[in-house]
Amino acid sequence: MAKLFIYFSNSGNGELVAEKLKEKEYDIVKVVPKKNLPKSFPSLILKGGFLAGIKNKMKIQDLNVDFSSYDEIVIGSPIWNGGITPPINTVLAMPELKEKKLSFILYAGGGQAPKSIKRLNKEFPGAEIVVLREPKKNPEELEKI
Ligand SMILES: Cc1cc2nc3c(=O)[nH]c(=O)nc-3n(C[C@H](O)[C@H](O)[C@H](O)COP(=O)(O)O)c2cc1C
């Protein structure tokens, strides 16, 4: 069983998820936007929050991954403004993923993501979704995966 964790992380919570899944024999691919995100937190909240709110698909660096070689793919995203992050929206639109067995790990300050769960349930019926509350501050949340 070849397993892949493909994820985005801006402030390190996703890295903890990646470390945990690496221990479980997942290959790890980090999604990197082509353009840098704002460095200051207020600008990031404004720009990132806005873009996530409109389900923006941000241009990303080449992934160099052959999705067809994986039996299971887990996608990781922070929650921004209730939504999935723009670099992961780009991944979600990739036709190669349509036929794959997908699941999702979302990480959020409040540990809840109802809007995104609703969206993912609609777009990827049957996919398992786990939401973690800020694993950097709450490492015990990693036990959910
Ligand atoms: C632009 C922005 C918007 C955010 N919006 C939300 C939100 O709507 N709900 C929430 O619970 N957390 C929100 N957060 C917090 C992040 O989801 C949380 O810190 C997450 O763990 C970050 O993951 P990372 O460290 O891998 O980037 C937001 C953070 C940023 C930067």
The ligand as an SDF file (V2000), in Angstrom:
LIG
                    3D

 31 33  0  0  0  0  0  0  0  0999 V2000
   -5.3250   33.8310    7.2700 C   0  0  0  0  0  0  0  0  0  0  0  0
   -5.7120   32.9440    8.4150 C   0  0  0  0  0  0  0  0  0  0  0  0
   -7.0490   32.6810    8.6470 C   0  0  0  0  0  0  0  0  0  0  0  0
   -7.4210   31.7880    9.6580 C   0  0  0  0  0  0  0  0  0  0  0  0
   -8.7570   31.5100    9.8220 N   0  0  0  0  0  0  0  0  0  0  0  0
   -9.1290   30.5920   10.7520 C   0  0  0  0  0  0  0  0  0  0  0  0
  -10.4990   30.2290   10.8920 C   0  0  0  0  0  0  0  0  0  0  0  0
  -11.3910   30.7090   10.1840 O   0  0  0  0  0  0  0  0  0  0  0  0
  -10.8320   29.3070   11.8400 N   0  0  0  0  0  0  0  0  0  0  0  0
   -9.8750   28.7210   12.6440 C   0  0  0  0  0  0  0  0  0  0  0  0
  -10.2420   27.8820   13.4780 O   0  0  0  0  0  0  0  0  0  0  0  0
   -8.5690   29.0460   12.5240 N   0  0  0  0  0  0  0  0  0  0  0  0
   -8.1640   29.9540   11.6120 C   0  0  0  0  0  0  0  0  0  0  0  0
   -6.8390   30.2740   11.4650 N   0  0  0  0  0  0  0  0  0  0  0  0
   -5.8410   29.5520   12.2700 C   0  0  0  0  0  0  0  0  0  0  0  0
   -5.1910   28.3960   11.5000 C   0  0  0  0  0  0  0  0  0  0  0  0
   -6.1630   27.5890   10.8870 O   0  0  0  0  0  0  0  0  0  0  0  0
   -4.3660   27.5100   12.4490 C   0  0  0  0  0  0  0  0  0  0  0  0
   -3.4070   28.2890   13.1060 O   0  0  0  0  0  0  0  0  0  0  0  0
   -3.6810   26.3610   11.6930 C   0  0  0  0  0  0  0  0  0  0  0  0
   -3.2520   25.4030   12.6260 O   0  0  0  0  0  0  0  0  0  0  0  0
   -2.4860   26.8620   10.9080 C   0  0  0  0  0  0  0  0  0  0  0  0
   -1.8270   25.7820   10.2750 O   0  0  0  0  0  0  0  0  0  0  0  0
   -0.2760   25.9100    9.8490 P   0  0  0  0  0  0  0  0  0  0  0  0
    0.4790   26.2620   11.1000 O   0  0  0  0  0  0  0  0  0  0  0  0
    0.0970   24.5460    9.3340 O   0  0  0  0  0  0  0  0  0  0  0  0
   -0.1650   26.9630    8.8180 O   0  0  0  0  0  0  0  0  0  0  0  0
   -6.4370   31.1780   10.4830 C   0  0  0  0  0  0  0  0  0  0  0  0
   -5.0880   31.4760   10.2580 C   0  0  0  0  0  0  0  0  0  0  0  0
   -4.7140   32.3480    9.2410 C   0  0  0  0  0  0  0  0  0  0  0  0
   -3.2450   32.6340    9.0050 C   0  0  0  0  0  0  0  0  0  0  0  0
  1  2  1  0
  2  3  1  0
  2 30  2  0
  3  4  2  0
  4  5  1  0
  4 28  1  0
  5  6  2  0
  6  7  1  0
  6 13  1  0
  7  8  2  0
  7  9  1  0
  9 10  1  0
 10 11  2  0
 10 12  1  0
 12 13  2  0
 13 14  1  0
 14 15  1  0
 14 28  1  0
 15 16  1  0
 16 17  1  0
 16 18  1  0
 18 19  1  0
 18 20  1  0
 20 21  1  0
 20 22  1  0
 22 23  1  0
 23 24  1  0
 24 25  2  0
 24 26  1  0
 24 27  1  0
 28 29  2  0
 29 30  1  0
 30 31  1  0
M  END
$$$$
